[in-house]
Amino acid sequence: MLSKFRNHCFGYILLFFSSVLSAETSPNYDPSNTRSQNINLPQAISKTFTHNPALKAFSYEVKAQQGRELQAGMSASPEFNIAVEDALGSGAFKSADSAQFTLNIGWVLEGEIRQSYIDEARAGALSLSTETNIKRLDAAAETARLYLICLAQQARLINADKTWKLANETVIAVNKRVTAGKTPDAELERARAELARRNLDREKITYQLSSAIRLLAAQWGETDPEFTKVEGDIFNTPQALSFETLKNRLEQSPDFLRLMSDKRLKKTRLKLAQSQSNPEWKVNLGVRHFERTNDQALVADISIPFGERSRNSGRIRTAQENLSQTQALQDELRVRIETTLFILSQELQHSLHRVETYREKIIPRLETALSQTRRAYDLGRYSYLEWRSVQAELLNARTSLIEDSIAAHLKVIEIERLTGVSMIKPAGK
């Protein structure tokens, strides 16, 4: 079951980004740079699984649990006793001639308590196995998020390049009109100032991209990344599943699986507490040697605790209440996840709608308007302010398209992490 869960969840992280793994080349990357290497999401996640420092640290907890499981299967060691009686006294017992030597072995009859220890250790191992898978899923989701940030910065950089190019073309066009005496020098200075601002914006995004790449590489413990670009297209947004479809699969949520694992562990702890309430009997079996007659005889005894049958009622009560708490937490978790899922689903639908609207209706029309405004400006029909206004509208629309695409992808990652369900509709559905 755990193996199925692991493959199920990890596959979804990769499946989600299958829609954005088509490479897009940015003009800002110099092919002559010997360190200019690309990386894709499957490679990034594979590196994370293999080298992530947090996952490596947690692996020692798993190994420690293996030691606890080994210890739980070991029975209590028998006790070896030698006793001497009727010797080194006075009178007839002055020497060892009348001594009795007893050799015996004693052990505790553990009964079901030993099995309870074993069951608890195994439940703890299963719980840690579930936790390991969830931590791996968390690491994969975080890698996907950081990968998306790199992809977003690359898209912002491409947009910044287009913006700088447009600002530079504006300077050239305005300069022609100034030279021809058709436009005051002030417009040229404003155009040049805008070009300088756009150059600063491009530099800032370049630094942010470099930092994002460093953060991504840190996921697998790398402090000097060997890549400078991630592959993908931020504008390839997924066709999301409906809220009702996701709601019906909440039982696959990693948080639910963690809670169910914890519930199994608490059940075994209750059973252990109940088995510990029964008094342990101790049996001794041995041989006694009579020195005077040189005879031997079998000796045996059994120790039975008496008094209150159980002195473990407090621990039993604690274990029972802890188990009851798990059920209450399950109800609370369902409400919380379902509410969060609904909000994320609504926000995702809105982001996808905005992406479609900007892509299909707003940006194409603004590009047409900008082209027409440019011609009108060259003919002297529009002022620089009117031309600059249309430019700003187009640039804002392109920025909004990028940001809404990023928002949609981030919500998909969060929904997949929350539910353990892919947001991608299977082919033919």
C-alpha positions in Angstrom: 0.0 0.0 0.0 2.8 2.4 0.9 4.7 1.6 -2.2 1.6 2.2 -4.3 1.0 5.6 -2.5 4.6 6.6 -3.1 4.5 5.9 -6.8 1.0 7.4 -7.1 2.0 10.7 -5.5 5.4 11.1 -7.1 3.9 10.3 -10.5 1.5 13.2 -10.1 4.2 15.7 -9.4 5.9 14.8 -12.7 2.6 14.5 -14.6 1.6 18.0 -13.7 4.6 19.5 -15.2 4.4 17.4 -18.4 2.3 20.2 -19.8 5.2 22.7 -19.3 8.2 20.7 -20.3 8.4 21.9 -23.8 11.6 23.9 -24.0 11.5 27.6 -24.7 14.7 29.4 -25.5 15.4 32.8 -24.0 17.6 35.3 -26.0 19.4 36.2 -22.8 21.3 32.9 -22.6 24.6 32.8 -24.3 25.3 29.4 -26.0 29.0 30.1 -25.8 28.8 30.0 -22.0 30.4 26.6 -21.1 28.2 26.5 -17.9 25.0 27.2 -19.8 23.2 23.9 -19.2 19.5 23.2 -19.1 17.7 21.1 -16.5 14.2 19.7 -16.7 11.8 18.9 -13.8 12.2 15.1 -13.8 16.0 15.6 -13.4 15.5 18.1 -10.6 13.2 15.9 -8.7 15.4 12.9 -9.2 18.3 14.9 -7.8 16.2 15.9 -4.9 15.2 12.4 -4.0 18.9 11.3 -4.1 20.7 14.2 -2.4 18.2 16.3 -0.5 19.9 17.1 2.9 16.6 17.0 4.9 15.7 13.6 3.4 19.1 12.3 4.2 18.8 13.4 7.8 15.4 11.8 8.2 16.7 8.5 6.8 18.7 8.1 10.1 15.4 8.2 12.0 14.2 5.4 9.9 17.3 3.4 10.6 16.8 4.1 14.3 13.3 2.7 14.1 14.7 -0.4 12.5 16.8 -0.8 15.7 13.7 -0.4 17.9 11.9 -3.0 15.8 14.8 -5.4 16.2 14.9 -4.8 20.0 11.1 -5.4 20.3 11.5 -8.9 19.0 14.1 -9.9 21.6 12.7 -11.7 24.6 14.0 -11.0 28.1 17.2 -12.9 28.9 16.9 -15.8 31.4 18.5 -15.5 34.8 21.1 -18.0 36.0 21.4 -18.4 39.7 23.6 -20.5 42.0 22.7 -20.8 45.7 24.6 -22.4 48.6 22.8 -23.3 51.8 23.7 -25.1 55.1 27.4 -24.3 54.9 30.1 -22.4 56.8 27.9 -22.2 59.9 28.5 -23.8 63.3 28.3 -27.3 64.7 27.3 -29.8 62.1 27.2 -27.0 59.5 30.6 -25.7 60.2 32.1 -27.0 57.0 30.5 -27.7 53.6 29.8 -31.3 54.4 26.1 -30.6 54.9 25.8 -28.0 52.2 23.2 -27.9 49.6 24.1 -26.4 46.2 21.2 -25.2 44.0 21.6 -24.3 40.3 18.5 -22.9 38.6 17.4 -20.8 35.6 14.6 -18.4 35.8 12.6 -16.5 33.1 9.6 -14.3 32.9 6.5 -15.6 31.2 5.8 -12.6 28.9 2.7 -14.0 27.2 1.1 -11.5 24.8 3.1 -8.6 26.0 6.0 -9.5 23.8 3.8 -9.6 20.7 2.4 -6.2 21.7 5.9 -4.8 21.8 6.5 -6.3 18.3 3.2 -4.9 17.0 4.0 -1.4 18.3 7.4 -1.4 16.8 6.0 -2.5 13.4 3.3 0.1 13.6 5.9 2.7 14.3 7.9 1.5 11.3 4.8 1.8 9.1 4.2 5.2 10.5 7.7 6.3 9.7 7.5 4.8 6.2 4.4 6.8 5.6 6.1 9.9 7.0 9.1 9.2 4.7 6.9 9.1 1.6 5.2 12.3 2.7 8.5 14.0 3.2 9.6 12.9 -0.2 6.4 14.2 -1.7 6.9 17.5 0.2 10.4 17.7 -1.1 9.2 17.0 -4.7 6.5 19.6 -4.4 9.0 22.2 -3.0 11.3 21.4 -5.9 8.4 21.8 -8.4 7.6 25.2 -6.7 11.2 26.4 -7.0 11.4 25.1 -10.5 8.3 27.1 -11.3 9.8 30.2 -9.8 12.8 29.8 -12.1 10.5 29.3 -15.1 8.6 32.4 -14.0 11.7 34.5 -13.8 12.8 33.3 -17.2 9.4 34.4 -18.6 9.7 37.8 -16.8 13.2 38.2 -18.3 11.9 37.5 -21.8 9.1 40.0 -21.2 11.7 42.5 -19.9 13.7 42.0 -23.0 10.6 42.8 -25.2 9.9 45.8 -23.0 13.5 47.1 -23.3 13.3 46.6 -27.1 10.1 48.5 -27.3 11.5 51.3 -25.2 14.7 51.4 -27.4 12.5 51.6 -30.6 10.6 54.4 -29.0 13.8 56.4 -28.4 14.8 55.9 -32.1 11.3 57.0 -33.3 11.1 60.0 -31.1 14.6 61.0 -32.0 13.7 61.1 -35.7 10.8 63.4 -34.9 13.0 65.6 -32.7 15.6 65.8 -35.5 12.9 66.8 -38.0 11.7 69.5 -35.6 8.2 67.9 -35.2 8.6 67.0 -31.5 10.1 68.9 -28.6 13.3 67.6 -27.0 11.5 66.9 -23.7 9.8 63.9 -25.3 13.1 62.4 -26.3 14.4 62.9 -22.7 11.3 61.1 -21.4 11.8 58.2 -23.8 15.4 57.9 -22.8 14.5 57.9 -19.1 12.0 55.2 -19.8 14.7 53.1 -21.5 17.0 53.5 -18.6 14.2 52.3 -16.2 13.5 49.3 -18.3 17.2 48.4 -18.3 17.2 48.5 -14.5 14.1 46.2 -14.5 15.9 43.8 -16.7 19.0 43.8 -14.5 16.8 43.1 -11.4 15.1 40.2 -12.9 18.5 38.8 -14.0 19.7 38.8 -10.4 16.4 37.3 -9.2 16.7 34.5 -11.7 20.2 33.8 -10.5 19.0 33.6 -6.9 16.1 31.3 -7.9 18.4 28.9 -9.7 20.6 28.8 -6.5 17.6 28.0 -4.3 16.5 25.3 -6.7 19.9 23.7 -6.7 20.0 23.8 -2.9 17.2 21.3 -2.9 19.7 18.6 -3.7 22.5 20.2 -1.7 24.3 22.0 -4.6 25.7 25.4 -3.8 27.3 26.1 -7.2 24.7 25.2 -9.8 25.9 23.7 -13.0 22.8 24.9 -14.9 21.6 28.4 -15.8 18.2 27.6 -17.3 15.2 25.4 -16.6 13.1 23.9 -19.5 9.5 24.7 -19.9 6.8 27.1 -20.9 5.0 29.0 -18.1 2.0 29.7 -20.4 1.1 26.0 -20.9 -1.6 25.9 -18.1 -3.4 22.6 -17.3 -7.0 21.8 -17.7 -8.0 21.4 -14.1 -10.3 18.8 -12.6 -13.5 20.0 -11.0 -13.8 20.6 -7.3 -16.3 17.7 -6.9 -13.9 15.3 -8.6 -11.1 16.3 -6.2 -13.4 16.2 -3.2 -14.3 12.6 -3.9 -10.6 11.6 -3.7 -9.8 13.3 -0.4 -9.0 9.9 1.2 -5.8 9.8 -1.0 -4.6 13.0 0.7 -1.1 12.6 2.2 -2.4 14.2 5.4 -5.2 11.6 5.7 -2.7 8.8 5.1 -0.5 10.2 7.9 -3.4 10.4 10.2 -4.5 6.8 9.4 -0.9 5.7 10.1 -0.9 7.5 13.4 -4.2 5.8 14.2 -2.8 2.4 13.7 0.2 3.2 15.9 -2.1 4.5 18.7 -4.2 1.3 18.5 -1.1 -0.8 19.0 -0.1 1.4 22.0 -3.5 0.8 23.5 -3.1 -2.9 23.1 0.4 -2.7 24.6 -0.9 -0.8 27.6 -3.6 -3.3 28.1 -1.2 -6.3 27.9 1.2 -4.5 30.4 -1.7 -4.4 32.9 -1.5 -8.2 33.4 1.0 -9.2 36.1 4.1 -11.1 34.8 4.7 -14.5 36.2 8.3 -15.7 36.8 9.3 -19.3 36.7 12.5 -20.9 38.1 13.7 -24.4 37.3 16.9 -26.0 38.5 18.8 -28.8 40.3 19.8 -29.1 44.0 22.8 -31.1 45.1 22.9 -32.5 48.7 26.6 -32.8 49.7 26.1 -35.1 52.6 24.2 -37.8 50.6 25.6 -36.9 47.2 22.1 -36.8 45.9 20.4 -34.5 43.4 16.8 -33.3 43.2 14.8 -31.1 40.9 13.6 -27.7 42.2 11.1 -25.4 40.7 9.2 -22.4 41.8 6.9 -19.8 40.3 6.4 -16.1 41.4 2.9 -14.7 41.0 2.3 -11.0 41.8 -0.6 -10.3 44.0 -2.6 -7.2 45.0 -4.3 -5.0 42.4 -4.6 -6.9 39.1 -3.7 -3.8 37.1 -1.5 -0.9 38.0 -1.6 0.4 34.4 -5.1 1.9 34.3 -3.7 5.4 33.8 -1.7 4.5 30.7 -4.7 2.6 29.3 -6.9 5.6 29.8 -4.3 7.8 28.1 -4.0 5.5 25.1 -7.8 5.3 24.8 -8.1 9.1 24.8 -5.3 9.5 22.3 -7.1 7.1 20.0 -10.3 9.0 20.4 -8.5 12.2 19.6 -7.3 10.7 16.3 -10.9 10.3 15.2 -11.7 13.9 16.2 -8.7 15.1 14.2 -9.8 13.1 11.2 -13.2 14.9 11.2 -11.4 18.3 11.7 -8.9 17.5 8.9 -11.7 16.6 6.5 -13.5 19.9 7.0 -10.2 21.9 6.8 -8.9 20.2 3.7 -12.3 20.4 1.9 -12.6 24.1 2.7 -9.1 24.9 1.6 -9.5 22.8 -1.5 -12.7 24.7 -2.5 -11.0 28.0 -2.1 -7.9 26.9 -4.1 -10.2 25.4 -6.8 -12.1 28.7 -7.1 -8.9 30.7 -7.3 -7.4 28.3 -9.9 -10.5 28.6 -12.1 -10.3 32.4 -11.9 -6.6 32.4 -12.7 -7.1 30.1 -15.7 -9.9 32.3 -16.9 -7.7 35.4 -16.6 -4.9 33.7 -18.5 -7.3 32.8 -21.3 -8.8 36.3 -21.5 -5.5 38.0 -21.6 -4.1 35.6 -24.2 -7.1 35.5 -26.5 -8.8 38.8 -26.1 -6.7 41.5 -24.4 -3.1 41.2 -25.6 -3.9 40.6 -29.3 -6.1 43.7 -29.4 -3.6 45.8 -27.6 -0.8 44.7 -30.0 -3.0 45.8 -32.9 -3.8 49.1 -31.1 0.0 49.7 -30.5 0.8 49.1 -34.2 -1.8 51.5 -35.3 -0.9 54.1 -32.7 2.8 53.9 -33.8 1.8 54.6 -37.4 -0.4 57.5 -36.3 2.5 58.9 -34.2 4.9 58.7 -37.1 2.3 60.6 -39.2 1.9 63.2 -36.4 -1.7 62.3 -35.7 -1.0 61.0 -32.1 1.1 62.5 -29.4 4.0 60.8 -27.6 1.7 60.6 -24.5 -1.0 58.7 -26.4 1.6 56.3 -27.9 3.2 55.8 -24.5 -0.2 55.1 -22.9 -0.9 52.2 -25.3 2.6 50.9 -24.7 2.0 50.9 -21.0 -1.4 49.1 -21.4 0.2 46.3 -23.5 3.2 45.9 -21.1 0.8 45.7 -18.1 -1.3 43.1 -19.9 1.8 40.9 -20.7 2.9 41.2 -17.1 -0.6 40.2 -15.9 -0.5 37.2 -18.3 2.8 36.0 -16.8 1.7 36.5 -13.2 -1.7 34.8 -13.7 0.0 31.9 -15.3 2.4 31.6 -12.4 -0.5 31.8 -9.9 -2.4 29.0 -11.7 0.6 26.7 -11.6 1.3 27.4 -8.0 -2.3 26.6 -7.1 -2.1 23.4 -9.0 1.0 22.4 -7.0 -0.7 23.2 -3.8 -3.9 21.3 -4.7 -1.9 18.2 -5.8 0.1 18.3 -2.6 -3.1 18.7 -0.5 -5.0 15.9 -2.2 -2.4 13.6 -3.7 -4.4 13.7 -6.9 -3.2 14.9 -10.3 -4.9 18.0 -11.6 -4.3 16.8 -15.2 -7.3 15.2 -16.9 -6.3 11.9 -18.5 -6.3 11.7 -22.2 -9.7 11.0 -23.7 -11.6 12.1 -20.6 
